[in-house]
């Protein structure tokens, strides 16, 4: 004799318990994942920032009267211009001080600065697309500055990195 249909499959209670367990795991895992991704972006930004800062210092050593940078971020447009016609923010890429790469896809902005107050480059990540860090979502609003001595300092909730003077 065959068993009744009631012994096949899962009960509603078993399915609800499984859904609750998956929900609890997701509630714990998603913020951890978001933090890990943003920390990786911040670490990458710090590395690129040191590279841009060093390139800006070398550019200034080669051209003592000027700095590369006008407060505008490096973009993919910098990959397509020639050194002589490049705007100040593109001079580092166009003149070969930095490699040509996909600057628009990195998830944050890198800006060479004209050595004002000893700052030679900035990196910033804003969850609103980089236009001013207006919301307060965790892990997505941070920034760094690198000085002419190579020290990285934080702005906008980033942790301090680099040599301590």
C-alpha angles and dihedrals in degrees: 000000000000123000119251121266090250091080095061125090131354129312122239091251092054091051092048091050090051091049091050091050092050089048093052092048091049092048089056098039103046097061090045091051092048091051092049092050093048092045089053090050091049091050090048090049091052090052093048090044091057088049093050092044092052091046090050091050091049090047089052091049089053092044105031096183097055143040125213107244141065101190094274120121124251109253138177088269086074089066091063104046129087123242096248095051098037121122115238094263091053098045094093093056098033094049094047101253090118130031122256107252141144098288093169095059100054096092097237138054127258115199127185110217128206097246093270110166089353094297113131102172142011135202122197136178121192126175089218091066098273099292098123114317095257101162129060104224110154118262096001103087113068142121143185136202127200120208129214088261092058097253117142117213129185132245130174098023101314121139119248117259139177135044117339115228 
